Every structure is written in C-alpha cells, then in structure tokens.
C-alpha cells in the first residue's frame, strides 16, 4: 500500500434502478491501499447521491457533502457532515448548505476540498431555476466556505456564500482545488 494507510471513497448505490429516490451515498474504506474495500456507513438522511469527500490533513476526519433529502423533504438540498474515521461515527448535526425548495430549484455538490488549516470549501451546483440572485442562471455553481465567527462570546460555525463561479450561462461538473489560500474551480 506504499504507506497510504486507510483510504476512503464514496459510492452511490441504487436499490431500484429507475426510481430516483432509491439511492444512497456510502463511504467505503480500504486499509490495504485500495486492493479490498469494506462498506463503512451511508450518508445520514432519507435519500442521498451526487457527493464528494475530502480528508482533513493530520486528522481522522473525512468531510462529506452530497445532494440529499432530509426526512419529510421532497427536494434535494446540498448537505454536509463530518465523519470521524477513528470512531466510525458521524459528528455533529447535518448541515444544509443550500435548501432545495422546488422541483426546478434543487442543489447538489460537485466537489469538496479542505486546506491544511481545516478550512472546508464546497462547490455547490444548482438545478434548472435557482433563486436569483445570487445564482446567475440555471445549472450554475458556486463556492461555499465553512468558517467560525465569534457570536456573543462563543465560537459559531457557519457557511459563507454561495459565491457563483460563473457570470452567465451554465457551470456544471465543477472541480475544486485549494492552493496557497486560494480556491481554484473549473467547470464545463
């Protein structure tokens, strides 16, 4: 395994092809550099798909973001939660980056990155007709950053953004890199 240690991947499982709500995003782990895989956990919501994962440097934390429907919701939202690989548990509460509010106004995740300081940046993608502003068009993508603020003397974690990466037509199938304190995004 050339010193890779544990390796994680995400995989979508369809239970009933053709039924859009019969999917789950699963985390898988390999402790031999990817030769064999064990299913670890599924995303903690009623339906999940289209996601990304990123490990936090120097910690046993995998950051996970995905398109999902929470219990009782009919439309896909962009969701986020941390997974502790040393204890095999989800940490904290499920966080909503962008809430889906209609058949034409839903959200997913294109990519996710974590820098050396633990700053989490997500590349959120829209559906056909998102609210404007901030989104310039349907099928747009935007950066969202997870940070902390001091509120009433207490540290509070929250998401900033979205900051659209396109100015007019379409930004789909995005990729994201963090380097030297900057976010670099590409799209088609």
C-alpha positions in Angstrom: 0.0 0.0 0.0 3.1 2.3 -0.1 2.2 3.9 3.2 -1.2 5.2 2.2 -2.9 3.9 5.4 -6.7 3.9 5.3 -8.2 5.1 2.0 -11.8 6.2 1.7 -14.1 6.5 -1.3 -17.7 7.4 -1.8 -20.1 5.3 -3.9 -23.7 5.7 -4.9 -25.9 2.6 -4.6 -29.1 2.3 -6.5 -31.6 -0.1 -5.0 -34.2 0.1 -7.7 -32.9 1.5 -11.0 -35.4 3.9 -12.5 -36.7 5.0 -9.1 -34.9 8.3 -8.3 -35.4 8.1 -4.5 -33.9 4.6 -4.2 -30.3 5.7 -3.8 -27.8 6.2 -1.0 -24.3 7.6 -0.8 -22.0 5.2 1.0 -18.5 5.6 2.4 -16.1 2.7 1.8 -12.7 2.1 3.5 -9.6 0.2 2.3 -6.7 -0.5 4.7 -4.5 -2.1 2.0 -4.2 0.8 -0.4 -7.3 0.0 -2.4 -7.0 -3.7 -3.0 -10.0 -4.6 -0.9 -12.9 -2.4 0.3 -15.3 -2.5 3.2 -18.6 -0.6 3.3 -18.5 1.7 6.4 -21.6 3.9 6.5 -24.2 5.6 4.5 -25.0 9.3 4.4 -27.3 10.1 7.3 -30.5 11.2 5.5 -33.6 9.7 3.8 -32.0 9.9 0.3 -28.5 10.7 -0.9 -26.5 10.9 -4.1 -24.0 13.0 -6.0 -21.4 13.9 -3.4 -17.8 14.5 -2.7 -15.4 13.7 0.2 -12.2 15.2 1.4 -9.9 14.2 4.3 -8.7 16.7 6.8 -4.9 16.9 6.9 -3.4 15.4 10.1 -6.8 14.3 11.5 -9.1 11.3 11.3 -11.9 13.3 9.8 -13.5 12.8 6.4 -15.6 15.8 5.3 -18.6 14.6 3.2 -21.0 16.8 1.2 -23.8 15.5 -1.1 -27.2 16.1 -2.6 -29.8 14.7 -0.3 -33.3 14.8 1.1 -33.8 15.0 4.8 -36.7 13.1 6.3 -40.0 14.6 5.2 -38.5 16.8 2.4 -39.4 16.3 -1.3 -36.5 18.2 -2.9 -32.7 17.7 -2.9 -30.6 20.1 -0.9 -26.8 20.4 -0.7 -25.9 18.8 2.6 -22.7 18.4 4.7 -21.4 16.5 7.7 -18.1 15.2 9.1 -17.3 11.6 9.7 -14.8 10.5 12.4 -12.8 7.6 10.9 -11.2 6.6 14.2 -14.6 6.1 15.9 -16.7 5.3 12.8 -19.4 7.9 13.7 -20.9 11.0 12.1 -20.1 14.1 14.0 -22.4 17.0 14.9 -25.6 17.7 13.1 -26.4 17.5 9.4 -25.7 21.0 7.9 -27.7 22.5 5.0 -25.6 24.5 2.5 -28.4 25.3 0.1 -32.0 24.1 0.6 -34.0 22.7 -2.3 -37.4 24.3 -2.4 -39.0 23.1 -5.6 -38.8 20.6 -8.5 -36.8 23.1 -10.5 -34.8 24.6 -7.6 -32.6 21.9 -6.1 -28.9 21.6 -5.3 -26.1 19.1 -5.4 -22.3 19.0 -4.7 -19.7 19.0 -7.4 -16.6 18.9 -5.3 -15.2 19.5 -1.8 -11.7 20.5 -0.5 -10.0 21.0 2.9 -6.9 23.1 3.3 -4.1 22.5 5.8 -5.8 24.8 8.4 -9.1 22.8 8.2 -11.0 25.4 6.1 -13.7 23.5 4.2 -14.8 24.7 0.8 -17.6 23.2 -1.2 -18.5 23.6 -4.8 -22.3 23.7 -4.8 -24.3 23.1 -8.1 -27.8 24.3 -8.9 -30.7 22.8 -10.8 -32.7 24.4 -13.6 -34.1 27.5 -12.0 -32.4 28.6 -8.8 -33.3 31.8 -7.0 -31.6 34.9 -8.4 -29.6 36.5 -7.0 -27.1 35.1 -6.1 -27.3 32.5 -8.9 -26.8 34.0 -12.4 -28.6 31.1 -14.3 -29.8 27.6 -14.1 -27.1 24.9 -13.8 -24.7 27.3 -12.0 -22.0 26.5 -9.5 -20.8 28.5 -6.5 -18.2 28.3 -3.7 -19.2 28.0 -0.1 -16.7 28.2 2.8 -17.2 26.9 6.3 -15.7 29.1 9.0 -16.2 30.3 12.5 -17.3 33.6 13.9 -17.4 34.9 17.4 -21.1 35.4 18.4 -21.9 36.6 21.9 -18.5 35.5 23.1 -18.9 32.0 21.6 -17.4 30.4 18.5 -20.1 29.6 16.0 -19.5 27.6 12.8 -21.4 28.7 9.7 -21.2 28.6 5.9 -20.4 31.7 3.8 -21.6 32.1 0.3 -22.6 31.0 -2.2 -20.1 32.8 -4.4 -21.0 31.9 -8.0 -18.1 31.0 -10.2 -20.0 31.7 -13.5 -21.3 35.1 -14.5 -23.8 34.0 -17.1 -24.6 30.6 -18.7 -24.0 27.2 -17.1 -21.2 26.0 -14.8 -21.6 22.2 -14.4 -19.4 19.3 -13.5 -17.1 21.5 -11.4 -13.8 20.6 -9.9 -12.1 22.4 -6.9 -8.6 22.8 -5.6 -7.3 24.8 -2.6 -3.7 26.1 -3.0 -1.9 28.9 -1.2 -5.0 30.3 0.4 -7.0 30.5 -2.9 -9.8 28.4 -4.3 -9.4 27.3 -7.9 -12.5 26.0 -9.7 -13.1 24.7 -13.2 -16.4 23.9 -14.9 -17.9 22.9 -18.2 
